[in-house]
């Protein structure tokens, strides 16, 4: 229980005498926490949650169906095909022909890894989808400031490592919801990699926009907004339900009473207590009297590495500051002489001694003089800048230099974690109309009543309530109606362009019913049987005949299956923003495959594009670029990089003129194309046929057709001619053919990278 002083200071209304007395009696009785399932068992108080309401398909545990027998058994590579063929044959359809090997290879690499065939970095590709669902961002999200989150990348690295290691999804989810409750991090003297891993995992529930570090956004209602966003992330990404409207009233379509919403909120209240708040920003620019939600836990090696990295930068900062101080010294003495000119010589001498003596070394008389002549002795750099224009310029340059160096400093190694604050949290109430200022009835922690999977009672101790761990274990029960279904549906969506449930974040009544309900349930039960292995699901889907189909359009088939609902062909899909960005870097030979660690910063180039900063190794993959809400990388933003508000389960895909204009006019793409052109010239000298063949193979994973080779060669000749003329006219000298050929080939490279064959996954 928070101290009475805190209750009165931060509550939306002061507690009544009766309420305080009730709390005291509860504490005297042992302060026993309510079990997680207590409120969920109380069905009579929720008339919306009836047995008939629970019969809706997504609220029932998945049942493993029999694998259907089909006519085209020769097309069945695994059970996935049998379920799909059952519906295709009902429409007198079958799978299309198999895609060519090179087409299939490119499809597999771009789906699994996100860059054309070469390196194997699966975790970096699929982590992006999960991070979108979690609402990952490297900034807090307050529009006017958008403070950087210095240690958010630890959660990103946790996700990548987990996926690369094929961590079972049930463990993956449990660690993210309650990793702090799995390790005794408060008592150990030395952190271990396991402790850091489990704590970093809880960043899952620390990614929503949180401006409560700001004076104008630190009120109790704003804190409830942060909790509401976390519930939105949890419910949409894991449960596939839209619970947001139950914040203000009973859900209008699904059997989710308002009380169920606040039961779920009460589970998080041991870590997110709106009446005993912790601010998100460790580098808070405001003087708010709240602790920060960070853990000063790191390996010794991390602290030592940060100290080694920062030491030369800090030395340079001290040198700049000392230089500025030294230059100010004679000017300060001159101003002091002018101010003391009217005083007797003896007083002037005494005051000069006072001015040059440190506070702690002054005698009593000197302290008296310092206080009496405080305004006279106080000479700031601002005073000197007004008096001496040259010094003003010196101060500005020095500040610019030190500010730039401070930005290079590595932040203190910390973990952006979610953790129980200890003790019993404030009471949780149903908020009438979602308003924090009108609390209603008291609610106990619980889960949606409509989901009747066996509930788990939390085991609490003085360090942790056990609520979130109980929630996580309830979610990953094998017979949970939603957890496995929602995840296999999302994996299917990323491979086939659309989920078996086309509304991946809404498995409720207003969502789209599954196109193949038996297949969805079979995949969900298979997922659990295969130890929740996501890689096993990839293998199952990608080795199916359905995945290996061609995407060729057939007018006759289109008549029977116009929306390709039954997967009579492989959908043609455009590369997403990150795959496009990474592929351009990989093809040009400028991709830096360095993994993990702090993100690469962004900057604005002279053309106004937000771009990632490169290094002598090249440019890192998109997942390692700073994900700042107000400055997304232009190339990715144009190609539908989703904003995290608070998260994104399914991306929109647009086709707009700005995308073509970006590929035609982007200085970034031109630069990468020129670099690729130089590589081709270095490799094949003036052999245009081999240059064109290698370009097509690198960019499109296939060889050019004879017609494409012919058109490319003709285009190169014309471009060389025009570039030769242009270079000769601008430099007033004879055309430089090697330079013209380089520019011409760069133009061809940019054209291929802008083509539909490159942008789309066949």
Protein Blocks (a to p, Z undefined) as FASTA:
>chain_A
ZZfklmmmmmmbdcdfklmmmmmmmmmnoopacdfklmmmmmmlmmklcfklmmpmklpc
cddddddddfklmlmmbfklmmmmmmmmmnopacdddddfklmmmmmmmmmnopachbdc
fklmmmmmmmmmnopafbehiaklopacfklmmmmmmmmmmmmnopafklmmmmmmmmmm
mpcfklpmbdcfklmmmmmmmmmmmmbccfklpmklmcfklmmmmmmmmmmmmmmmmnop
afklmmmmccfkbccdfklmmmmmmmmmmmmcfklccdfblklcbdcdbdddddfdddfk
lmmmmmmmmmmmmmmmmmmmmmmmmmmmmmmmmmmmmmmmmpcfklmmmmmmmmmpcfkl
pcfklmmmmmmmmmmmpccfklmmmmmmmlmmmmmmmmmmmmmmmmmpccddddddddde
bijdddddddehhiaklccddddddddfklmcdcddddddfkbgolmmmmmmmmmgfklf
klmmmmmmmmmmmmnopafblclklcbfklccdfblmlmmmmmmmmmmnoopaklmmmmm
mmpmklmpcfbdcfklmmmmmnomnopaccdddddfklmmmmmmmmnopacfbgghiddd
ddddfkopacddddfkbpcdfklgccdfklccfklmmnopacddfbcfbdcddddfklmm
mmmmmmklmmmmmmmmmmmmmmnomamklmmmmmmmmmnopacdfklmmmmmmmmmmmmm
mmmmmmmmmnopacdfklmmmmmmmmmmmmmmmpmklmpcZZ
